[in-house]
Amino acid sequence: MITVHLYYTGKDGNARNFAQEMEDTGIAEAIRNEPGNLGYRYFQPLDDPETVLLIDSWKDQEAIDIHHASKMMKQIAELREKYDLHMRAERFVSEEMGGNEKFIRK
């Protein structure tokens, strides 16, 4: 599994407005329904009201590549421009927990 954290930062609530429009227009739900998508969810840091965090998880790189080639990427890019957002990204590749499961409370 590959998980990407995308931090969208703007001014005057624009990051939050972007995320809300992604949800309201159905773009976010369409992404959630793409083959290989394992999670697509927005969060807002308590200490930074001008940033929204997207946690986006995919089965593998091929699923991400197909998503990046989709028509939705044009829509997303247009919304990023509309709200004048700046981005920062982090990428994580999941591995087996290797004995660390005992530290995870379920």
C-alpha positions as CSV (number, residue, x, y, z in Angstrom):
1,M,0.0,0.0,0.0
2,I,1.2,3.5,-0.8
3,T,-0.1,6.4,1.3
4,V,0.4,10.1,0.3
5,H,-0.2,13.0,2.7
6,L,-1.0,16.2,0.7
7,Y,-1.0,19.4,2.7
8,Y,-3.0,22.1,1.0
9,T,-2.4,25.6,2.4
10,G,-4.1,28.8,1.4
11,K,-5.6,32.0,2.9
12,D,-8.9,33.0,4.2
13,G,-10.2,29.5,4.6
14,N,-9.5,28.5,1.0
15,A,-8.0,25.1,1.8
16,R,-11.1,24.2,3.7
17,N,-13.3,25.6,0.9
18,F,-11.3,23.5,-1.6
19,A,-11.9,20.3,0.4
20,Q,-15.5,21.1,0.8
21,E,-16.0,21.6,-2.9
22,M,-14.2,18.4,-3.6
23,E,-16.7,16.7,-1.4
24,D,-19.8,18.6,-2.6
25,T,-19.1,18.1,-6.3
26,G,-18.6,14.4,-5.9
27,I,-15.0,14.4,-7.1
28,A,-13.7,13.0,-3.8
29,E,-16.3,10.2,-3.9
30,A,-15.4,9.4,-7.5
31,I,-11.8,9.1,-6.4
32,R,-12.7,6.8,-3.6
33,N,-14.5,4.6,-6.1
34,E,-11.5,4.3,-8.4
35,P,-9.9,0.8,-8.7
36,G,-7.1,0.5,-6.2
37,N,-8.1,3.5,-4.0
38,L,-8.0,2.4,-0.3
39,G,-8.7,5.7,1.3
40,Y,-9.2,9.4,0.4
41,R,-10.0,11.7,3.4
42,Y,-9.5,15.3,4.4
43,F,-8.4,16.5,7.9
44,Q,-7.6,19.8,9.4
45,P,-4.8,20.4,11.8
46,L,-5.9,21.9,15.1
47,D,-3.0,24.3,15.1
48,D,-3.3,25.5,11.5
49,P,-6.7,26.6,10.2
50,E,-5.3,27.5,6.8
51,T,-4.1,24.0,6.0
52,V,-6.0,20.9,5.1
53,L,-4.4,17.4,5.1
54,L,-5.5,14.9,2.5
55,I,-4.6,11.3,3.4
56,D,-4.8,9.4,0.1
57,S,-4.0,5.6,0.0
58,W,-3.6,3.3,-3.0
59,K,-3.1,-0.4,-3.6
60,D,0.1,0.2,-5.6
61,Q,1.9,2.6,-7.9
62,E,-0.1,1.4,-11.0
63,A,-3.3,2.5,-9.3
64,I,-1.8,6.0,-8.6
65,D,-0.6,6.3,-12.2
66,I,-4.1,5.5,-13.5
67,H,-5.6,8.1,-11.2
68,H,-3.1,10.7,-12.2
69,A,-4.0,10.1,-15.9
70,S,-7.7,10.4,-15.2
71,K,-9.9,13.4,-16.2
72,M,-10.4,14.1,-12.5
73,M,-6.9,15.4,-12.3
74,K,-7.7,18.4,-14.5
75,Q,-10.7,19.2,-12.3
76,I,-8.5,19.0,-9.2
77,A,-5.9,21.2,-10.7
78,E,-8.5,23.8,-11.7
79,L,-9.8,23.8,-8.1
80,R,-6.3,24.2,-6.7
81,E,-5.9,27.2,-8.9
82,K,-9.3,28.6,-8.0
83,Y,-8.5,28.5,-4.4
84,D,-4.8,29.6,-4.9
85,L,-3.4,26.6,-2.9
86,H,0.1,25.7,-2.2
87,M,1.0,22.0,-1.6
88,R,3.5,19.9,0.3
89,A,3.5,16.1,0.0
90,E,4.8,13.1,1.9
91,R,4.8,9.5,0.6
92,F,4.8,6.3,2.7
93,V,5.0,2.7,1.6
94,S,3.5,0.3,4.0
95,E,5.2,-2.9,5.2
96,E,4.3,-5.7,7.5
97,M,4.3,-4.5,11.1
98,G,7.1,-7.0,12.0
99,G,6.1,-7.6,15.6
100,N,5.0,-4.0,16.4
101,E,1.4,-5.1,16.4
102,K,1.6,-5.5,20.2
103,F,1.9,-1.7,20.5
104,I,-1.3,-1.0,18.6
105,R,-4.4,-0.9,20.7
106,K,-7.4,-2.0,18.7
